[in-house]
Amino acid sequence: MTSSTLPPGLRLRTAADRFHSSLGWLDSLHSFSFAGHDDPAWRGFGPLRVINDDRIAPGRGFGLHPHRDMEIVTVMVEGQLEHRDSMGHGAILRSGEVQRMTAGTGLMHSEHNPGPEPCRLLQIWIEPSRGGLPPSYEQTALACPAGSGWTRLIDPERREGAMAIARHVQIWRARPADHDTLPLPTAAPAQAWLQIINGTLELTLERTEDQQQPAHTLTLGPGDGLGLPAGTAIGRVQACSDDVDLLVFDLG
C-alpha cells in the first residue's frame, strides 16, 4: 500500500503487517489477533473480529472443533472445501460460493480440502447482536465473475439472493476489470472495512466526517485492509490490475 499521510481516523492493516501461521498443510494470514497471535491494537474493528486468509493443502483440513456465539462467513476464493457439522449438514463449498454459520449456543464442525489442489478461503468472524441464538447454517453460489461489479454476499434484507447474519451487517464482493471504476456500494456508513483479496486498486475518499478534508486517494494491494470510521464519505475504487478482487463491509 502506498499513500501520503492517512486521513484522521482511518486504520490501515497492510498485508505485510498481518500475523502469519504455518502448519505445513495450512498457511494462514490473520488481519486481526487470532489463536496464538494477540495485539491489543488489532483485536478487530467494530463487530468484525477475524479475517483469516487460509490456504489448505489437498487432503488436509480442520478436524471437528467447536464454535459459540459468533457469526462465521466463509468466502471461497480457489478450490473446494468440505463442511460437516453437528447439525447434520454436509456440503462442498466451491470457488465463488459463500457460507454462513450462526454458532449461537454452540456447534461443532470440520473443514477439509477434498480436491487435488490447494484451496484458498477467507474466513470472517463477526460478533452477533446478541448471544444464545439457535445454531444455523447456509451456503449459496453468488455469481461474481471477473470483470463484474458489486455482488451482495450478506444483507439483512436478503436482497439479490444474499444471506443474512445475526447482525445488521452488509458485505459486498467485486472483481472489476483493469481500469474499471466502481462507486463504493455504501455511503457514510457507521463503520466500514475494505479487504483486498487480489490485485491492486486505487481508493478515493471524497471527504471525511468534518467535510473539511479534501479528496484523498490510497493505493491498496493484495492482502491490504482498511478501516473507515463512522461518517467517512466513501467514494470509488479503480482497478489497477486485471485480477482485482475485494470485499467491502458496512458494519452497521
KOLDRENZA-876289 format. One record per residue (C-alpha): residue number from 1; residue in one letter; chain; x, y, z. Coordinates in Angstrom, 2 decimals. Example, Ala and Ser with C-alpha at 12.3 -4.5 7.8 and 13.67 -1.06 7.14 Angstrom:
BEGIN
<rec finu="1" martor="A" doro="A" c1="12.30" c2="-4.50" c3="7.80"/>
<rec finu="2" martor="S" doro="A" c1="13.67" c2="-1.06" c3="7.14"/>
***
This chain:
BEGIN
<rec finu="1" martor="M" doro="A" c1="0.00" c2="0.00" c3="0.00"/>
<rec finu="2" martor="T" doro="A" c1="1.27" c2="3.47" c3="-0.82"/>
<rec finu="3" martor="S" doro="A" c1="-0.14" c2="6.88" c3="0.05"/>
<rec finu="4" martor="S" doro="A" c1="0.64" c2="10.18" c3="1.61"/>
<rec finu="5" martor="T" doro="A" c1="-0.44" c2="10.74" c3="5.21"/>
<rec finu="6" martor="L" doro="A" c1="-3.64" c2="8.86" c3="6.02"/>
<rec finu="7" martor="P" doro="A" c1="-6.70" c2="10.98" c3="6.79"/>
<rec finu="8" martor="P" doro="A" c1="-7.56" c2="11.06" c3="10.51"/>
<rec finu="9" martor="G" doro="A" c1="-9.34" c2="8.01" c3="11.89"/>
<rec finu="10" martor="L" doro="A" c1="-8.53" c2="5.56" c3="9.10"/>
<rec finu="11" martor="R" doro="A" c1="-6.94" c2="2.26" c3="10.15"/>
<rec finu="12" martor="L" doro="A" c1="-4.64" c2="0.62" c3="7.64"/>
<rec finu="13" martor="R" doro="A" c1="-3.69" c2="-3.04" c3="8.02"/>
<rec finu="14" martor="T" doro="A" c1="-1.12" c2="-3.80" c3="5.35"/>
<rec finu="15" martor="A" doro="A" c1="-0.66" c2="-7.31" c3="4.00"/>
<rec finu="16" martor="A" doro="A" c1="2.89" c2="-7.37" c3="5.36"/>
<rec finu="17" martor="D" doro="A" c1="1.72" c2="-6.50" c3="8.89"/>
<rec finu="18" martor="R" doro="A" c1="-0.73" c2="-9.40" c3="9.19"/>
<rec finu="19" martor="F" doro="A" c1="0.04" c2="-12.26" c3="11.58"/>
<rec finu="20" martor="H" doro="A" c1="1.30" c2="-15.43" c3="9.87"/>
<rec finu="21" martor="S" doro="A" c1="0.75" c2="-19.03" c3="10.91"/>
<rec finu="22" martor="S" doro="A" c1="2.03" c2="-22.14" c3="9.13"/>
<rec finu="23" martor="L" doro="A" c1="1.35" c2="-25.77" c3="9.98"/>
<rec finu="24" martor="G" doro="A" c1="2.76" c2="-27.24" c3="6.78"/>
<rec finu="25" martor="W" doro="A" c1="-0.67" c2="-28.19" c3="5.41"/>
<rec finu="26" martor="L" doro="A" c1="-2.15" c2="-24.81" c3="6.45"/>
<rec finu="27" martor="D" doro="A" c1="-0.79" c2="-21.39" c3="5.60"/>
<rec finu="28" martor="S" doro="A" c1="-2.81" c2="-18.61" c3="7.22"/>
<rec finu="29" martor="L" doro="A" c1="-2.61" c2="-14.82" c3="7.34"/>
<rec finu="30" martor="H" doro="A" c1="-4.59" c2="-13.09" c3="10.11"/>
<rec finu="31" martor="S" doro="A" c1="-5.69" c2="-9.47" c3="9.73"/>
<rec finu="32" martor="F" doro="A" c1="-6.62" c2="-9.40" c3="13.43"/>
<rec finu="33" martor="S" doro="A" c1="-5.48" c2="-11.13" c3="16.61"/>
<rec finu="34" martor="F" doro="A" c1="-6.17" c2="-14.84" c3="16.36"/>
<rec finu="35" martor="A" doro="A" c1="-5.13" c2="-18.05" c3="18.13"/>
<rec finu="36" martor="G" doro="A" c1="-1.56" c2="-17.57" c3="19.42"/>
<rec finu="37" martor="H" doro="A" c1="-1.26" c2="-14.05" c3="17.99"/>
<rec finu="38" martor="D" doro="A" c1="-2.52" c2="-11.20" c3="20.13"/>
<rec finu="39" martor="D" doro="A" c1="-2.05" c2="-7.49" c3="19.60"/>
<rec finu="40" martor="P" doro="A" c1="-4.33" c2="-5.23" c3="21.68"/>
<rec finu="41" martor="A" doro="A" c1="-4.32" c2="-2.70" c3="18.84"/>
<rec finu="42" martor="W" doro="A" c1="-5.67" c2="-5.29" c3="16.38"/>
<rec finu="43" martor="R" doro="A" c1="-8.41" c2="-7.24" c3="18.15"/>
<rec finu="44" martor="G" doro="A" c1="-10.95" c2="-6.40" c3="15.48"/>
<rec finu="45" martor="F" doro="A" c1="-12.71" c2="-3.42" c3="14.01"/>
<rec finu="46" martor="G" doro="A" c1="-16.18" c2="-2.74" c3="15.39"/>
<rec finu="47" martor="P" doro="A" c1="-18.05" c2="-6.09" c3="15.38"/>
<rec finu="48" martor="L" doro="A" c1="-15.57" c2="-7.53" c3="12.84"/>
<rec finu="49" martor="R" doro="A" c1="-13.30" c2="-9.88" c3="14.80"/>
<rec finu="50" martor="V" doro="A" c1="-11.50" c2="-12.15" c3="12.32"/>
<rec finu="51" martor="I" doro="A" c1="-10.39" c2="-12.14" c3="8.69"/>
<rec finu="52" martor="N" doro="A" c1="-8.19" c2="-15.16" c3="8.04"/>
<rec finu="53" martor="D" doro="A" c1="-6.79" c2="-15.77" c3="4.57"/>
<rec finu="54" martor="D" doro="A" c1="-6.28" c2="-19.55" c3="4.64"/>
<rec finu="55" martor="R" doro="A" c1="-4.62" c2="-21.91" c3="2.16"/>
<rec finu="56" martor="I" doro="A" c1="-5.20" c2="-25.61" c3="2.85"/>
<rec finu="57" martor="A" doro="A" c1="-3.26" c2="-28.45" c3="1.23"/>
<rec finu="58" martor="P" doro="A" c1="-5.08" c2="-31.23" c3="-0.66"/>
<rec finu="59" martor="G" doro="A" c1="-6.49" c2="-33.92" c3="1.60"/>
<rec finu="60" martor="R" doro="A" c1="-5.98" c2="-31.89" c3="4.76"/>
<rec finu="61" martor="G" doro="A" c1="-8.13" c2="-29.69" c3="6.96"/>
<rec finu="62" martor="F" doro="A" c1="-9.51" c2="-28.87" c3="10.38"/>
<rec finu="63" martor="G" doro="A" c1="-10.96" c2="-31.72" c3="12.42"/>
<rec finu="64" martor="L" doro="A" c1="-14.16" c2="-31.40" c3="14.41"/>
<rec finu="65" martor="H" doro="A" c1="-13.94" c2="-28.29" c3="16.61"/>
<rec finu="66" martor="P" doro="A" c1="-16.39" c2="-26.05" c3="18.50"/>
<rec finu="67" martor="H" doro="A" c1="-17.69" c2="-22.50" c3="18.00"/>
<rec finu="68" martor="R" doro="A" c1="-20.09" c2="-20.45" c3="20.09"/>
<rec finu="69" martor="D" doro="A" c1="-21.80" c2="-17.04" c3="19.87"/>
<rec finu="70" martor="M" doro="A" c1="-20.17" c2="-15.95" c3="16.62"/>
<rec finu="71" martor="E" doro="A" c1="-21.32" c2="-15.29" c3="13.06"/>
<rec finu="72" martor="I" doro="A" c1="-18.91" c2="-17.06" c3="10.69"/>
<rec finu="73" martor="V" doro="A" c1="-18.78" c2="-16.24" c3="6.98"/>
<rec finu="74" martor="T" doro="A" c1="-16.56" c2="-18.19" c3="4.57"/>
<rec finu="75" martor="V" doro="A" c1="-15.77" c2="-16.84" c3="1.10"/>
<rec finu="76" martor="M" doro="A" c1="-14.23" c2="-19.48" c3="-1.18"/>
<rec finu="77" martor="V" doro="A" c1="-11.56" c2="-17.97" c3="-3.43"/>
<rec finu="78" martor="E" doro="A" c1="-9.99" c2="-21.07" c3="-5.00"/>
<rec finu="79" martor="G" doro="A" c1="-10.67" c2="-24.80" c3="-4.94"/>
<rec finu="80" martor="Q" doro="A" c1="-13.19" c2="-26.51" c3="-2.68"/>
<rec finu="81" martor="L" doro="A" c1="-13.85" c2="-27.23" c3="0.98"/>
<rec finu="82" martor="E" doro="A" c1="-15.95" c2="-29.98" c3="2.53"/>
<rec finu="83" martor="H" doro="A" c1="-18.05" c2="-28.87" c3="5.52"/>
<rec finu="84" martor="R" doro="A" c1="-19.65" c2="-31.16" c3="8.12"/>
<rec finu="85" martor="D" doro="A" c1="-21.29" c2="-30.08" c3="11.37"/>
<rec finu="86" martor="S" doro="A" c1="-23.12" c2="-31.31" c3="14.46"/>
<rec finu="87" martor="M" doro="A" c1="-26.45" c2="-30.08" c3="12.99"/>
<rec finu="88" martor="G" doro="A" c1="-26.19" c2="-32.79" c3="10.34"/>
<rec finu="89" martor="H" doro="A" c1="-25.10" c2="-30.65" c3="7.42"/>
<rec finu="90" martor="G" doro="A" c1="-22.56" c2="-31.93" c3="4.91"/>
<rec finu="91" martor="A" doro="A" c1="-21.70" c2="-29.94" c3="1.80"/>
<rec finu="92" martor="I" doro="A" c1="-18.92" c2="-28.97" c3="-0.58"/>
<rec finu="93" martor="L" doro="A" c1="-18.17" c2="-25.25" c3="-0.76"/>
<rec finu="94" martor="R" doro="A" c1="-16.66" c2="-24.39" c3="-4.16"/>
<rec finu="95" martor="S" doro="A" c1="-14.81" c2="-21.41" c3="-5.57"/>
<rec finu="96" martor="G" doro="A" c1="-17.20" c2="-18.45" c3="-5.82"/>
<rec finu="97" martor="E" doro="A" c1="-19.56" c2="-19.79" c3="-3.16"/>
<rec finu="98" martor="V" doro="A" c1="-20.25" c2="-18.31" c3="0.28"/>
<rec finu="99" martor="Q" doro="A" c1="-21.17" c2="-19.99" c3="3.56"/>
<rec finu="100" martor="R" doro="A" c1="-22.50" c2="-18.53" c3="6.78"/>
<rec finu="101" martor="M" doro="A" c1="-22.99" c2="-20.09" c3="10.21"/>
<rec finu="102" martor="T" doro="A" c1="-24.61" c2="-18.83" c3="13.35"/>
<rec finu="103" martor="A" doro="A" c1="-22.66" c2="-20.64" c3="16.07"/>
<rec finu="104" martor="G" doro="A" c1="-25.13" c2="-19.43" c3="18.71"/>
<rec finu="105" martor="T" doro="A" c1="-25.48" c2="-21.74" c3="21.71"/>
<rec finu="106" martor="G" doro="A" c1="-22.76" c2="-23.97" c3="20.29"/>
<rec finu="107" martor="L" doro="A" c1="-21.92" c2="-26.25" c3="17.39"/>
<rec finu="108" martor="M" doro="A" c1="-19.12" c2="-28.50" c3="16.15"/>
<rec finu="109" martor="H" doro="A" c1="-17.86" c2="-28.55" c3="12.59"/>
<rec finu="110" martor="S" doro="A" c1="-15.00" c2="-29.75" c3="10.42"/>
<rec finu="111" martor="E" doro="A" c1="-13.44" c2="-28.36" c3="7.24"/>
<rec finu="112" martor="H" doro="A" c1="-11.47" c2="-30.49" c3="4.80"/>
<rec finu="113" martor="N" doro="A" c1="-10.00" c2="-29.93" c3="1.34"/>
<rec finu="114" martor="P" doro="A" c1="-11.20" c2="-32.92" c3="-0.76"/>
<rec finu="115" martor="G" doro="A" c1="-9.69" c2="-31.65" c3="-4.02"/>
<rec finu="116" martor="P" doro="A" c1="-6.41" c2="-32.42" c3="-5.77"/>
<rec finu="117" martor="E" doro="A" c1="-5.15" c2="-28.83" c3="-5.47"/>
<rec finu="118" martor="P" doro="A" c1="-4.68" c2="-26.42" c3="-2.54"/>
<rec finu="119" martor="C" doro="A" c1="-7.75" c2="-24.37" c3="-1.72"/>
<rec finu="120" martor="R" doro="A" c1="-7.95" c2="-20.77" c3="-0.57"/>
<rec finu="121" martor="L" doro="A" c1="-10.67" c2="-19.15" c3="1.50"/>
<rec finu="122" martor="L" doro="A" c1="-11.36" c2="-16.12" c3="3.64"/>
<rec finu="123" martor="Q" doro="A" c1="-12.94" c2="-16.96" c3="6.98"/>
<rec finu="124" martor="I" doro="A" c1="-14.63" c2="-14.00" c3="8.64"/>
<rec finu="125" martor="W" doro="A" c1="-15.97" c2="-13.77" c3="12.20"/>
<rec finu="126" martor="I" doro="A" c1="-18.49" c2="-11.13" c3="13.23"/>
<rec finu="127" martor="E" doro="A" c1="-19.97" c2="-10.69" c3="16.69"/>
<rec finu="128" martor="P" doro="A" c1="-23.74" c2="-11.31" c3="16.73"/>
<rec finu="129" martor="S" doro="A" c1="-26.15" c2="-8.70" c3="18.02"/>
<rec finu="130" martor="R" doro="A" c1="-26.88" c2="-10.99" c3="20.98"/>
<rec finu="131" martor="G" doro="A" c1="-25.75" c2="-14.34" c3="22.32"/>
<rec finu="132" martor="G" doro="A" c1="-27.65" c2="-17.56" c3="22.85"/>
<rec finu="133" martor="L" doro="A" c1="-29.14" c2="-17.85" c3="19.35"/>
<rec finu="134" martor="P" doro="A" c1="-30.06" c2="-21.22" c3="17.82"/>
<rec finu="135" martor="P" doro="A" c1="-27.20" c2="-22.51" c3="15.64"/>
<rec finu="136" martor="S" doro="A" c1="-27.85" c2="-22.43" c3="11.88"/>
<rec finu="137" martor="Y" doro="A" c1="-26.06" c2="-22.98" c3="8.57"/>
<rec finu="138" martor="E" doro="A" c1="-26.50" c2="-21.82" c3="4.99"/>
<rec finu="139" martor="Q" doro="A" c1="-24.47" c2="-21.62" c3="1.79"/>
<rec finu="140" martor="T" doro="A" c1="-25.10" c2="-20.21" c3="-1.65"/>
<rec finu="141" martor="A" doro="A" c1="-23.46" c2="-19.63" c3="-5.02"/>
<rec finu="142" martor="L" doro="A" c1="-23.45" c2="-15.93" c3="-5.87"/>
<rec finu="143" martor="A" doro="A" c1="-22.08" c2="-15.15" c3="-9.33"/>
<rec finu="144" martor="C" doro="A" c1="-19.19" c2="-12.70" c3="-9.14"/>
<rec finu="145" martor="P" doro="A" c1="-17.26" c2="-13.31" c3="-12.37"/>
<rec finu="146" martor="A" doro="A" c1="-14.10" c2="-11.48" c3="-13.39"/>
<rec finu="147" martor="G" doro="A" c1="-15.00" c2="-8.05" c3="-14.73"/>
<rec finu="148" martor="S" doro="A" c1="-18.08" c2="-7.75" c3="-12.54"/>
<rec finu="149" martor="G" doro="A" c1="-19.34" c2="-5.01" c3="-10.26"/>
<rec finu="150" martor="W" doro="A" c1="-20.74" c2="-5.39" c3="-6.76"/>
<rec finu="151" martor="T" doro="A" c1="-22.35" c2="-8.64" c3="-5.64"/>
<rec finu="152" martor="R" doro="A" c1="-24.21" c2="-8.72" c3="-2.32"/>
<rec finu="153" martor="L" doro="A" c1="-23.00" c2="-11.59" c3="-0.14"/>
<rec finu="154" martor="I" doro="A" c1="-24.54" c2="-10.64" c3="3.22"/>
<rec finu="155" martor="D" doro="A" c1="-27.56" c2="-8.37" c3="3.59"/>
<rec finu="156" martor="P" doro="A" c1="-30.06" c2="-8.01" c3="6.47"/>
<rec finu="157" martor="E" doro="A" c1="-32.95" c2="-8.00" c3="3.97"/>
<rec finu="158" martor="R" doro="A" c1="-31.51" c2="-10.79" c3="1.80"/>
<rec finu="159" martor="R" doro="A" c1="-31.66" c2="-8.62" c3="-1.29"/>
<rec finu="160" martor="E" doro="A" c1="-30.41" c2="-10.02" c3="-4.59"/>
<rec finu="161" martor="G" doro="A" c1="-30.09" c2="-13.52" c3="-3.15"/>
<rec finu="162" martor="A" doro="A" c1="-27.71" c2="-12.56" c3="-0.35"/>
<rec finu="163" martor="M" doro="A" c1="-27.72" c2="-14.33" c3="3.02"/>
<rec finu="164" martor="A" doro="A" c1="-28.35" c2="-12.63" c3="6.36"/>
<rec finu="165" martor="I" doro="A" c1="-26.46" c2="-12.98" c3="9.64"/>
<rec finu="166" martor="A" doro="A" c1="-27.46" c2="-12.13" c3="13.21"/>
<rec finu="167" martor="R" doro="A" c1="-26.03" c2="-8.63" c3="12.94"/>
<rec finu="168" martor="H" doro="A" c1="-27.02" c2="-5.61" c3="10.83"/>
<rec finu="169" martor="V" doro="A" c1="-24.00" c2="-6.00" c3="8.53"/>
<rec finu="170" martor="Q" doro="A" c1="-23.68" c2="-5.92" c3="4.76"/>
<rec finu="171" martor="I" doro="A" c1="-20.87" c2="-7.48" c3="2.74"/>
<rec finu="172" martor="W" doro="A" c1="-20.23" c2="-6.99" c3="-0.98"/>
<rec finu="173" martor="R" doro="A" c1="-17.68" c2="-8.54" c3="-3.33"/>
<rec finu="174" martor="A" doro="A" c1="-16.43" c2="-7.14" c3="-6.65"/>
<rec finu="175" martor="R" doro="A" c1="-13.98" c2="-8.28" c3="-9.34"/>
<rec finu="176" martor="P" doro="A" c1="-13.67" c2="-5.26" c3="-11.65"/>
<rec finu="177" martor="A" doro="A" c1="-11.68" c2="-5.34" c3="-14.88"/>
<rec finu="178" martor="D" doro="A" c1="-8.43" c2="-3.39" c3="-15.18"/>
<rec finu="179" martor="H" doro="A" c1="-9.10" c2="0.39" c3="-15.23"/>
<rec finu="180" martor="D" doro="A" c1="-12.77" c2="-0.07" c3="-14.29"/>
<rec finu="181" martor="T" doro="A" c1="-14.09" c2="2.43" c3="-11.75"/>
<rec finu="182" martor="L" doro="A" c1="-16.79" c2="1.46" c3="-9.27"/>
<rec finu="183" martor="P" doro="A" c1="-18.55" c2="3.75" c3="-6.80"/>
<rec finu="184" martor="L" doro="A" c1="-18.38" c2="2.04" c3="-3.45"/>
<rec finu="185" martor="P" doro="A" c1="-21.69" c2="0.42" c3="-2.52"/>
<rec finu="186" martor="T" doro="A" c1="-22.25" c2="2.17" c3="0.80"/>
<rec finu="187" martor="A" doro="A" c1="-22.14" c2="5.87" c3="1.64"/>
<rec finu="188" martor="A" doro="A" c1="-21.09" c2="7.27" c3="5.06"/>
<rec finu="189" martor="P" doro="A" c1="-21.70" c2="4.02" c3="7.00"/>
<rec finu="190" martor="A" doro="A" c1="-21.41" c2="3.69" c3="10.76"/>
<rec finu="191" martor="Q" doro="A" c1="-18.12" c2="1.87" c3="10.10"/>
<rec finu="192" martor="A" doro="A" c1="-16.71" c2="0.17" c3="7.03"/>
<rec finu="193" martor="W" doro="A" c1="-13.86" c2="-2.19" c3="6.23"/>
<rec finu="194" martor="L" doro="A" c1="-12.26" c2="-2.89" c3="2.83"/>
<rec finu="195" martor="Q" doro="A" c1="-10.33" c2="-6.13" c3="2.32"/>
<rec finu="196" martor="I" doro="A" c1="-8.32" c2="-6.67" c3="-0.85"/>
<rec finu="197" martor="I" doro="A" c1="-8.21" c2="-10.36" c3="-1.80"/>
<rec finu="198" martor="N" doro="A" c1="-6.20" c2="-10.00" c3="-5.02"/>
<rec finu="199" martor="G" doro="A" c1="-4.90" c2="-7.26" c3="-7.29"/>
<rec finu="200" martor="T" doro="A" c1="-4.14" c2="-3.58" c3="-6.88"/>
<rec finu="201" martor="L" doro="A" c1="-6.58" c2="-0.69" c3="-6.81"/>
<rec finu="202" martor="E" doro="A" c1="-6.88" c2="2.99" c3="-6.03"/>
<rec finu="203" martor="L" doro="A" c1="-9.45" c2="4.04" c3="-3.42"/>
<rec finu="204" martor="T" doro="A" c1="-10.68" c2="7.62" c3="-3.49"/>
<rec finu="205" martor="L" doro="A" c1="-12.36" c2="9.09" c3="-0.40"/>
<rec finu="206" martor="E" doro="A" c1="-14.44" c2="12.15" c3="-1.21"/>
<rec finu="207" martor="R" doro="A" c1="-14.21" c2="13.76" c3="2.22"/>
<rec finu="208" martor="T" doro="A" c1="-14.09" c2="12.90" c3="5.92"/>
<rec finu="209" martor="E" doro="A" c1="-16.77" c2="13.43" c3="8.54"/>
<rec finu="210" martor="D" doro="A" c1="-15.94" c2="17.08" c3="9.25"/>
<rec finu="211" martor="Q" doro="A" c1="-16.30" c2="17.79" c3="5.49"/>
<rec finu="212" martor="Q" doro="A" c1="-13.10" c2="19.84" c3="5.53"/>
<rec finu="213" martor="Q" doro="A" c1="-10.64" c2="17.20" c3="4.36"/>
<rec finu="214" martor="P" doro="A" c1="-10.00" c2="17.16" c3="0.60"/>
<rec finu="215" martor="A" doro="A" c1="-10.49" c2="14.07" c3="-1.55"/>
<rec finu="216" martor="H" doro="A" c1="-7.78" c2="11.52" c3="-0.77"/>
<rec finu="217" martor="T" doro="A" c1="-6.51" c2="8.62" c3="-2.88"/>
<rec finu="218" martor="L" doro="A" c1="-4.87" c2="5.48" c3="-1.47"/>
<rec finu="219" martor="T" doro="A" c1="-3.28" c2="2.62" c3="-3.38"/>
<rec finu="220" martor="L" doro="A" c1="-4.12" c2="-0.77" c3="-1.88"/>
<rec finu="221" martor="G" doro="A" c1="-2.62" c2="-4.12" c3="-2.85"/>
<rec finu="222" martor="P" doro="A" c1="-3.38" c2="-7.81" c3="-2.27"/>
<rec finu="223" martor="G" doro="A" c1="-3.99" c2="-8.59" c3="1.40"/>
<rec finu="224" martor="D" doro="A" c1="-4.30" c2="-4.95" c3="2.49"/>
<rec finu="225" martor="G" doro="A" c1="-7.24" c2="-3.95" c3="4.69"/>
<rec finu="226" martor="L" doro="A" c1="-8.59" c2="-0.51" c3="5.57"/>
<rec finu="227" martor="G" doro="A" c1="-10.98" c2="0.51" c3="8.34"/>
<rec finu="228" martor="L" doro="A" c1="-13.10" c2="3.61" c3="7.84"/>
<rec finu="229" martor="P" doro="A" c1="-14.64" c2="5.34" c3="10.88"/>
<rec finu="230" martor="A" doro="A" c1="-18.24" c2="6.44" c3="11.17"/>
<rec finu="231" martor="G" doro="A" c1="-19.19" c2="9.23" c3="8.83"/>
<rec finu="232" martor="T" doro="A" c1="-16.42" c2="8.72" c3="6.28"/>
<rec finu="233" martor="A" doro="A" c1="-17.81" c2="9.61" c3="2.86"/>
<rec finu="234" martor="I" doro="A" c1="-16.71" c2="6.71" c3="0.70"/>
<rec finu="235" martor="G" doro="A" c1="-16.06" c2="7.47" c3="-2.93"/>
<rec finu="236" martor="R" doro="A" c1="-14.87" c2="4.95" c3="-5.52"/>
<rec finu="237" martor="V" doro="A" c1="-12.33" c2="2.32" c3="-6.41"/>
<rec finu="238" martor="Q" doro="A" c1="-10.42" c2="1.98" c3="-9.67"/>
<rec finu="239" martor="A" doro="A" c1="-8.81" c2="-1.32" c3="-10.62"/>
<rec finu="240" martor="C" doro="A" c1="-5.10" c2="-1.06" c3="-11.41"/>
<rec finu="241" martor="S" doro="A" c1="-4.64" c2="-4.69" c3="-12.49"/>
<rec finu="242" martor="D" doro="A" c1="-6.71" c2="-7.38" c3="-14.19"/>
<rec finu="243" martor="D" doro="A" c1="-7.07" c2="-9.60" c3="-11.11"/>
<rec finu="244" martor="V" doro="A" c1="-8.72" c2="-7.25" c3="-8.60"/>
<rec finu="245" martor="D" doro="A" c1="-10.95" c2="-9.00" c3="-6.08"/>
<rec finu="246" martor="L" doro="A" c1="-12.19" c2="-7.19" c3="-2.96"/>
<rec finu="247" martor="L" doro="A" c1="-14.71" c2="-7.21" c3="-0.15"/>
<rec finu="248" martor="V" doro="A" c1="-16.47" c2="-4.20" c3="1.37"/>
<rec finu="249" martor="F" doro="A" c1="-18.14" c2="-4.45" c3="4.79"/>
<rec finu="250" martor="D" doro="A" c1="-20.76" c2="-2.00" c3="6.09"/>
<rec finu="251" martor="L" doro="A" c1="-20.58" c2="-2.83" c3="9.78"/>
<rec finu="252" martor="G" doro="A" c1="-23.82" c2="-1.18" c3="10.79"/>
***
